[in-house]
Amino acid sequence: MVRFAFSHRRWRAALKLALAAAASSAVLGLVGVACSRAESPAPQAAASANPSEAYVEKIPGTDASFKMVPIPGGTYTMGSPAAEKERKDDEGPQHDVKIEPFFMEEHEVTWAEYNLFLDNYNRLSSKPPVPIPTDKLADAVTYPTPMYDVEAAPKLERMGGRGPKFPAVIMSQFAARQYTKWLSRKTNRFYRLPSEAEWEFAARANTKTAYFFGDDPAKLGDYGWFNKNANESDGDTGYHEIMKKKPNPWGLYDIYGNAAEWCVDQYDADWYKRFAGKVTDNKDTINWPKTQYPRVLRGGFYDSEAAECRSAARLGSNKLMNAVDPQIPRSPHWMSDGFFIGFRIISPVTAPPAAEQDKWWDADDATTIDTIKRDRERKELVTPGATK
């Protein structure tokens, strides 16, 4: 039996080699949910919420809720200056980016929230499949089979389990985007992953220093879980419950450390070079994914060095993060070695048109698209929640 014994330090060493190469240049049962655009208006942004005030979203039909905090729009300098200590070449050159206001979840998506999405597989597996018409496939939400708990559960239990206040982890970027699509259909409010530029803007909170609290990494322990303070009872590092550290000035908890957070972008070490000397709209800075790897992760995680948690620090995903997956081919939904990978969601103040929403949600690399088409096993037509 395959065990999750791949150490973070071994992974880190291998990842550096893989990312250097990238810079120089699964069969799981799947469940689909579809709803007609005609029957289901495109989810709206937080129109009922004051753009300058936080709001609480309750997931319909459940006891789960989460808080979204306002992130004001503005123009900021993305990346790190050449003089910043521990900076990497992929953090420059610095360039200015215009950001529209949005709401961001105050903490990483928790198991209390994410398990509701995962439970749909069990809910639907007891019912006869309902075929989705071809013209409705674009509206489908795809659910993963349950996580292979025989392999993952022991590691998660050592880290504290899957309690409701722990950040959800191990999902691929595709699964995180499917969650935002499912949540949008449930609430009729548009949710998505942040772009890399939006994530850094929110993390900085109008600061220009290496961290939002200044340049001194010795203070990081007050704000995040990283390799100096995230030890578990067995001495190894692991994740912790949300909101145990101080937030940033805009009310975001655990933006540094704990779980690394997915952004929608493809990782490219040279991406910033095309924007040097320009002021660019956020939508024009997005590196829309074309291949399954690498994708952008931000914020560092519980086994990161302090420098890897800086506001400008970047990390790209890699096949090594799914190396122990027992499925053949490997799952598009799970990252078998990604116990440090999570995400948080955003909602723009103004919702985009339906076609643009689909672009944020849906798979766009050929490997994932082909796997989803081939292996979708169970389907259901559903009516979304009431319009807010």
For each residue, the residues with C-beta under 8 A, 3 or more apart:
1: 150 151
2: 151 324 326
3: 151 154 324
4: 151 152 154 155 324 336 337 339
5:
6: 10 11 320 323 324 337
7: 10 11
8: 11 12 237 303 340
9: 12 13 303
10: 6 7 13 14
11: 6 7 8 14 15 320 321 337
12: 8 9 15 16 303
13: 9 10 16 17
14: 10 11 17 18 320
15: 11 12 18 19 318 320 321
16: 12 13 19 20
17: 13 14 20 21
18: 14 15 21 22 318 319 320
19: 15 16 22 23 267 269 294 316 318
20: 16 17 23 24
21: 17 18 24 25
22: 18 19 25 267 269 293 294 316 318
23: 19 20 90 268 269 270
24: 20 21
25: 21 22
26: 322 325 327 328 329 330 331 332 333 334 371
27: 327 328 329 331 371 375
28: 144 145 327 331 332 333 334 375
29: 121 145 375 377 378
30: 142 143 144 145 333 372 375 376 377 378
31: 120 121 124 125 142 143 144 145 376 377 378 379 380
32: 132 137 140 141 142 143 376 378 379 380
33: 120 124 140 141 142 143 182 185 379 380 381 382
34: 132 136 137 139 140 141 379 380 381 382
35: 39 40 136 139 185 381 382 383 384
36: 39 40 136 139 381
37: 40 41 42 139 354
38:
39: 35 36 383
40: 35 36 37 139 185 383 384
41: 37 44 188 387
42: 37 190 351 353 354 357
43: 184 185 187 188 189 190 191 351 357 384
44: 41 47 188 189 190 351 387 388
45: 189 190 347 348 349 350 351
46: 49 51 55 68 103 189 347 349
47: 44 351 388
48: 55 388
49: 46 53 54 55 68 103
50: 53 55 70
51: 46 70 101 349
52: 70 72
53: 49 50 70
54: 49 67 68 69 70 103 106 251
55: 46 48 49 50 67 68 103
56: 65 66 67 68
57: 65 66 67 68 187 189
58: 62 64 65
59: 62 64 65 113 116 183 186 187
60: 186 187 385 386
61: 186
62: 58 59 116
63:
64: 58 59 112 113 116
65: 56 57 58 59
66: 56 57 105 106 107 109 110 113
67: 54 55 56 57 105 106
68: 46 49 54 55 56 57 103 104 105 106 347
69: 54 103 104 105 106 250 251 252
70: 50 51 52 53 54 101 103 250
71: 99 101 102 103 104 198 201 202 250 346
72: 52 101
73: 98 99 100 101 102
74: 98 99 201 206
75: 96 97 98 99 279
76: 96 97 99 200 201 204 206
77: 94 95 96 97 208
78: 94 95 96 97 197 200 201 272 285 312
79: 91 92 93 94 95 272 312
80: 84 87 91 92 94 210 310 311 312
81: 84 87 92 94
82: 87 92
83:
84: 80 81 87 91 210 215 310 312
85: 210 215 307
86: 210 307 310
87: 80 81 82 84 91 92 310 312
88: 91 313 314
89: 92 269
90: 23 269 270 271 272 314
91: 79 80 84 87 88 272 312 313 314
92: 79 80 81 82 87 89 272
93: 79 272 273 275 276
94: 77 78 79 80 81 272
95: 77 78 79 272 275 276 277 278 279 280
96: 75 76 77 78 278 279 280
97: 75 76 77 78 197 201 275 279 280 281 282 285
98: 73 74 75 279 280 281 282
99: 71 73 74 75 76 102 197 198 201 282
100: 73 282 348 349 350
101: 51 70 71 72 73 348 349
102: 71 73 99 194 198 346 347 348 349
103: 46 49 54 55 68 69 70 71 346 347 348 349
104: 68 69 71 194 202 252 344 345 346
105: 66 67 68 69 108 109 344 345 346
106: 54 66 67 68 69 243 247 251 252 253
107: 66 110 167 242 243 252 253 254 344
108: 105 167 168 242 254 258 259 261 342 343 344
109: 66 105 113 114 167 168 176 179 342 343 344 345
110: 66 107 113 114 164 165 166 167 168 242
111: 114 115 162 163 164 166 167 168
112: 64 115 116 164 165
113: 59 64 66 109 110 116 117 168
114: 109 110 111 117 118 168 171 179
115: 111 112 118 119 162 168
116: 59 62 64 112 113 119 120
117: 113 114 120 143 178 179 182 183
118: 114 115 121 143 144 146 147
119: 115 116 122 123
120: 31 33 116 117 123 124 143 182
121: 29 31 118 124 125 143 144 145 146 378
122: 119 125 126 146
123: 119 120 126 127
124: 31 33 120 121 127 143 378 380
125: 31 121 122 378
126: 122 123
127: 123 124 130 378 380
128:
129: 377 378 379 380
130: 127 379 380 381
131: 379
132: 32 34 136 137 140 379 381
133: 136 137
134: 137
135: 138
136: 34 35 36 132 133 139 140 381
137: 32 34 132 133 134 140
138: 135 358 362
139: 34 35 36 37 40 136
140: 32 33 34 132 136 137 376 379
141: 32 33 34 178 181 182 185
142: 30 31 32 33 178 372 376
143: 30 31 32 33 117 118 120 121 124 178 182
144: 28 30 31 118 121 147 175 331 333 334
145: 28 29 30 31 121 333
146: 118 121 122 149
147: 118 144 152 170 334
148: 151 152 326 334
149: 146 152 153
150: 1 153
151: 1 2 3 4 148 154 324 326 336
152: 4 147 148 149 155 156 170 336 339
153: 149 150 156 157
154: 3 4 151 157 158
155: 4 152 158 159 339
156: 152 153 159 160 161 162 169 339
157: 153 154 160 161
158: 154 155 232 234 236 238
159: 155 156 166 232 238 239 339
160: 156 157 163 166 232 238 239 240 241
161: 156 157 166
162: 111 115 156 166
163: 111 160 166 241
164: 110 111 112
165: 110 112 241 242 243
166: 110 111 159 160 161 162 163 239 240 241 242
167: 107 108 109 110 111 239 242 254 258 259 342
168: 108 109 110 111 113 114 115 171 342 343
169: 156 239 259 338 339 340 341 342
170: 147 152 334 335 336 338 339 341
171: 114 168 175 176 179 333 334 335 338 341 342 343
172: 175 176 322 331 332 333 334 335 338
173: 176 177 193 262 264 289 295 317
174: 177 178 332 333 363 368
175: 144 171 172 178 179 332 333 334
176: 109 171 172 173 179 180 193 262 343
177: 173 174 180 181 192 193 264 360 361 362 363
178: 117 141 142 143 174 175 181 182 333 361
179: 109 114 117 171 175 176 182 183
180: 176 177 183 184 191 192 193 345 360 361
181: 141 177 178 184 185 361 362
182: 33 117 120 141 143 178 179 185 186
183: 59 117 179 180 186 187 191 345
184: 43 180 181 187 188 189 190 191 192 357 361
185: 33 35 40 43 141 181 182 188 382 384 385
186: 59 60 61 182 183 384 385
187: 43 57 59 60 183 184 191 385 388
188: 41 43 44 184 185 384 385 386 387 388
189: 43 44 45 46 57 184 347 388
190: 42 43 44 45 184 347 348 351 352 357
191: 43 180 183 184 187 345 346 347
192: 177 180 184 264 345 346 347 348 357 360 361
193: 173 176 177 180 262 263 264 343 345 346 360
194: 102 104 198 199 202 263 264 344 345 346
195: 198 199 263 264 265 282 283 285 286
196: 199 200 263 264 265 285 286 287 296 298 314
197: 78 97 99 200 201 282 285 286
198: 71 99 102 194 195 201 202 263 282 346
199: 194 195 196 202 203 261 263 298 299
200: 76 78 196 197 203 204 298 311 312
201: 71 74 76 78 97 99 197 198 204
202: 71 104 194 198 199 205 250 252 255 346
203: 199 200 212 248 252 255 256 298 299 311
204: 76 200 201 207 208 212 311
205: 202 212 248 249 250 252
206: 74 76 249
207: 204 211 212 249 311
208: 77 204
209: 212 213 214 215
210: 80 84 85 86 214 215 217 310 311 312
211: 207 214 215 216 217 219 220 223 256 309 310 311
212: 203 204 205 207 209 223 248 249 255 311
213: 209 216 219 222 223 248
214: 209 210 211 219
215: 84 85 209 210 211
216: 211 213 219
217: 210 211 220 306 307
218: 221
219: 211 213 214 216 222 223
220: 211 217 223 224 226 228 256 257 306 309
221: 218 224 226 228 229
222: 213 219 245 246
223: 211 212 213 219 220 245 246 247 248 255 256 257
224: 220 221 245 254 255 256 257 258 300 309
225: 229 230 239 240 244 245 254 257 258 302
226: 220 221 229 230 256 257 300 301 302 303 304 305 306 308 309
227: 230 237 302 303 304 305
228: 220 221 306
229: 221 225 226
230: 225 226 227 237 238 239 240 257 258 302 303
231: 235 236 237 238
232: 158 159 160 235 236 237 238
233:
234: 158
235: 231 232
236: 158 231 232
237: 8 227 230 231 232 302 303
238: 158 159 160 230 231 232 302 339
239: 159 160 166 167 169 225 230 258 259 301 302 339 340
240: 160 166 225 230 244 258 302
241: 160 163 165 166 244
242: 107 108 110 165 166 167 253 254 258
243: 106 107 165 247 253 254
244: 225 240 241
245: 222 223 224 225 253 254
246: 222 223
247: 106 223 243 250 251 252 253 255
248: 203 205 212 213 223 251 252 255
249: 205 206 207 212
250: 69 70 71 202 205 247
251: 54 69 106 247 248
252: 69 104 106 107 202 203 205 247 248 255
253: 106 107 242 243 245 247
254: 107 108 167 224 225 242 243 245 257 258 259
255: 202 203 212 223 224 247 248 252 299
256: 203 211 220 223 224 226 299 300 309
257: 220 223 224 225 226 230 254 299 300 301 302 304 309
258: 108 167 224 225 230 239 240 242 254 301 302 342
259: 108 167 169 239 254 299 301 302 340 341 342 343
260: 297 298 299 300 301 304 315 340 341 342
261: 108 199 297 298 299 342 343 344
262: 173 176 193 295 296 297 341 342 343
263: 193 194 195 196 198 199 295 296 297 298
264: 173 177 192 193 194 195 196 286 288 289 296 360
265: 195 196 271 286 287 288 289 295 296
266: 287 288 289 290 291 294 295 296
267: 19 22 271 287 294 295 296 314 315 316 317
268: 23 271 287
269: 19 22 23 89 90 316
270: 23 90 273
271: 90 265 267 268 274 287
272: 78 79 90 91 92 93 94 95 275 276
273: 93 270 276
274: 271
275: 93 95 97 272 278 280 285
276: 93 95 272 273
277: 95
278: 95 96 275
279: 75 95 96 97 98
280: 95 96 97 98 275 284 285
281: 97 98 284 285
282: 97 98 99 100 195 197 198 285 286
283: 195 286
284: 280 281
285: 78 97 195 196 197 275 280 281 282
286: 195 196 197 264 265 282 283
287: 196 265 266 267 268 271 296
288: 264 265 266 359 364
289: 173 264 265 266 292 295 364 365
290: 266 364 365
291: 266 365 367
292: 289 295 332 365 367 368
293: 22 316 317 318 319
294: 19 22 266 267 316 317 318
295: 173 262 263 265 266 267 289 292 316 317
296: 196 262 263 264 265 266 267 287 314 315 316 317
297: 260 261 262 263 314 315 316 317 341
298: 196 199 200 203 260 261 263 313 314 315
299: 199 203 255 256 257 259 260 261 309 313
300: 224 226 256 257 260 304 305 308 309 310 313 315
301: 226 239 257 258 259 260 304 340 341
302: 225 226 227 230 237 238 239 240 257 258 259 340
303: 8 9 12 226 227 230 237 340
304: 226 227 257 260 300 301 308 309
305: 226 227 300 308 309
306: 217 220 226 228 309 310
307: 85 86 217 310 313
308: 226 300 304 305 313 315
309: 211 220 224 226 256 257 299 300 304 305 306 313
310: 80 84 86 87 210 211 300 306 307 313
311: 80 200 203 204 207 210 211 212
312: 78 79 80 84 87 91 200 210
313: 88 91 298 299 300 307 308 309 310
314: 88 90 91 196 267 296 297 298
315: 260 267 296 297 298 300 308
316: 19 22 267 269 293 294 295 296 297
317: 173 267 293 294 295 296 297 321 335 341
318: 15 18 19 22 293 294 321
319: 18 293 322 323 330
320: 6 11 14 15 18 323 337
321: 11 15 317 318 335 336 337 338 341
322: 26 172 319 325 330 331 334 335 336 337 338
323: 6 319 320 336 337
324: 2 3 4 6 151 336 337
325: 26 322 330 331 334 336
326: 2 148 151 336
327: 26 27 28 330 331
328: 26 27
329: 26 27 371
330: 26 319 322 325 327 336
331: 26 27 28 144 172 322 325 327 334 336
332: 26 28 172 174 175 292 363 367 368 371 372
333: 26 28 30 144 145 171 172 174 175 178
334: 26 28 144 147 148 170 171 172 175 322 325 331 338
335: 170 171 172 317 321 322 338 341
336: 4 151 152 170 321 322 323 324 325 326 330 331
337: 4 6 11 320 321 322 323 324
338: 169 170 171 172 321 322 334 335 341
339: 4 152 155 156 159 169 170 238 239
340: 8 169 239 259 260 301 302 303
341: 169 170 171 259 260 262 297 301 317 321 335 338
342: 108 109 167 168 169 171 258 259 260 261 262
343: 108 109 168 171 176 193 259 261 262
344: 104 105 107 108 109 194 261
345: 104 105 109 180 183 191 192 193 194
346: 71 102 103 104 105 191 192 193 194 198 202
347: 45 46 68 102 103 189 190 191 192
348: 45 100 101 102 103 190 192 351 352
349: 45 46 51 100 101 102 103
350: 45 100
351: 42 43 44 45 47 190 348 357
352: 190 348 356 357 360
353: 42 356 357
354: 37 42 357 358
355: 358 359
356: 352 353 359 360
357: 42 43 184 190 192 351 352 353 354 360 361
358: 138 354 355 361 362
359: 288 355 356 362 364
360: 177 180 192 193 264 352 356 357
361: 177 178 180 181 184 192 357 358
362: 138 177 181 358 359
363: 174 177 332 368 369 372
364: 288 289 290 359 368 369
365: 289 290 291 292 368 369
366: 369 370
367: 291 292 332 370 371
368: 174 292 332 363 364 365 371 372
369: 363 364 365 366 372 373
370: 366 367 373 374
371: 26 27 329 332 367 368 374 375
372: 30 142 332 363 368 369 375 376
373: 369 370 376
374: 370 371
375: 27 28 29 30 371 372
376: 30 31 32 140 142 372 373 379
377: 29 30 31 129
378: 29 30 31 32 121 124 125 127 129
379: 31 32 33 34 129 130 131 132 140 376
380: 31 32 33 34 124 127 129 130
381: 33 34 35 36 130 132 136
382: 33 34 35 185
383: 35 39 40
384: 35 40 43 185 186 188
385: 60 185 186 187 188
386: 60 188
387: 41 44 188
388: 44 47 48 187 188 189
